Amino acid sequence: MKTYVINLDRSAERLVHMNKQLSALGIPFERIGAVDGSALAQSMLDDHSPMLPGTIGCFLSHQQVWQQMIKSGESHALVLEDDALLSPRLVDYVHISDWIPDGVDIVRIEGDDIRPVELSSRPAATVAGRGLHKTLSNCHGSVAYILTRRAAEFLLAGSSSLPEPLDLYVFGKQPREILKVHQIVPALARQLSMDTIEGVGMFASTIAQVDLSRIRREPRTLRTFFRKCLEMMIRLPGRILALLGLGGSYSTRIPFE
């Protein structure tokens, strides 16, 4: 499968970072020039408000990858953002795609040790000690994923209006109703700009600078409490089945190895 790296023109040091990793693994790649959200016309920003400029640029950048992947004729492609830290084992998964089960449209290979994800307990496949689990909840982040040509065509066809931030569009509830999205566990990549130690300097986020004090948090009310209890009760049967080895689902933070 072909590998694409999304990289801003003004982030040359990040391209060096990605080239160093991929060259060491013997993985050739094609650079896709990222859309700089800070340079977008005001009309574009107004059309997609309240999304931040960097969020819009991120979405447009991934659209370019999908277009290029479709033109290439490849059946699968690996999409990487330029602040990815890659596992040395990634090489075992990118030169061939026959380890991906038929019908699986997107494989998320990014780990997240902060935000838990709901996954199917039984893997659709196990490859070199890593399980391929169906995602059952939203996944945040888009630093590393594999997609099929079918997925690229579907995502491109429905994204002309930039309906929501990219990660929710690709890994959210609506795509899961059409596409089969799976997570590899343990993950093969993680995002350096999300790291509290390494996410500084050249790895400080170029997507969006967010004032956390302005984020609207859900008020703690009895209604909120009972809603969360209901959500836990809905998930409980699946978790019991998972503990008994009979299927179901489980919530976990995705480790990176």
CORRAKA-V583647 format. One record per helix or strand of 3 or more residues. SS is the DSSP state (h for helix, s for strand). FROM is the first residue (numbers start at 1). TO is the last residue. Records with the same first field share a line. If there is no record, write none. Layout:
BEGIN
SS = FROM-TO, FROM-TO
END
This chain:
BEGIN
s = 2-7, 30-33, 76-81, 84-86, 106-108, 112-120, 125-127, 130-135, 144-148, 181-185, 189-191, 249-254
h = 12-25, 37-39, 42-47, 53-72, 88-94, 149-157, 166-171, 173-178, 192-194, 201-203, 212-214, 222-243
END
